Amino acid sequence: MKLRLPALTLLIGIAATSLLTAQDLMRAKGHYYFKPSFIYTSYDEVFDMDGERKPTPDATHLRFNVYAEAGLSERWNILLQAPLVVRNEV
């Protein structure tokens, strides 16, 4: 019983701190943030389990992502994180 009270106090303190600092991350009404990203990878060999290089068919991976946030009000945000284009060729 003696250990439960400090553990519970610590848990409540962490939760309260997390909630208070999370409010700083909100976007104001009418404000937005937009971040596109592009990833391209191409290879023709891989490492096997022994650490030796092993030839493989040419492979290409392409991805275009978007991350966006918009403030709907002082208390509500909308968030979008999605791949727009994904292309894998072997």
C-alpha positions, -999 to +999 in steps of 0.1 A: +000+000+000+029+024+007+042+021-028+009+026-045+004+062-033+038+076-046+033+057-079-002+070-083+010+105-075+038+103-101+014+089-127-011+118-121+018+143-122+031+130-156-004+129-171-012+165-159+022+178-172+015+161-206-019+176-209-006+211-200+023+210-225+001+195-252-019+227-254+011+246-268+010+224-298-025+236-309-028+257-340-048+289-336-081+293-355-073+299-392-036+290-389-022+260-407+010+240-412+019+220-443+049+198-448+054+177-480+081+150-481+097+129-509+115+096-505+133+078-533+153+046-529+169+024-555+191-007-551+205-037-570+220-057-542+213-065-505+232-080-475+225-116-467+225-131-432+263-136-433+269-099-441+279-106-477+264-086-506+239-105-527+228-093-562+190-088-566+168-075-594+168-037-596+143-023-572+129+013-569+107+027-541+091+061-545+069+079-519+054+113-517+039+121-483+020+151-469+015+162-433-009+190-426-025+206-396-052+233-395-068+251-365-106+248-366-111+267-334-091+275-302-097+239-289-099+218-321-074+210-348-076+188-378-045+167-388-038+148-420-008+125-425-010+105-457+010+091-485-001+107-518+020+086-542+035+052-534+053+034-562+073+002-559+090-014-589+111-045-592 
